[in-house]
Amino acid sequence: MGSKASVMKWIRETFDDLREVIIEDYGHLPYGKKVTDYTDDYVIVYYDDGKGRVNYIFKEKDKIVTQMNNKKFSHTSDSI
């Protein structure tokens, strides 16, 4: 089974009714799909070529990663 097919299989097996979710392409990750439900929660599903498997990131984890990437860190040294 191909990478794209594996991602879609995971989505079909995980969500009972695909009519209740919106599936969008998520081009930031290989074969990525963003699956959003009616409460605006989402999961990003993608294929990890290095590990040879489907991985996923939930909304809260995605927010944390985005905040860490956008945050500007300043380095200061404190004297003891």
Secondary structure, 3 states (H helix, E strand, C coil): CCHHHHHHHHHHHHCCCHHHEEEEECCCCCCCEEEEECCCCEEEEEEECCCCEEEEEEHHHHHHHHHHHHCCCCCCCCCC
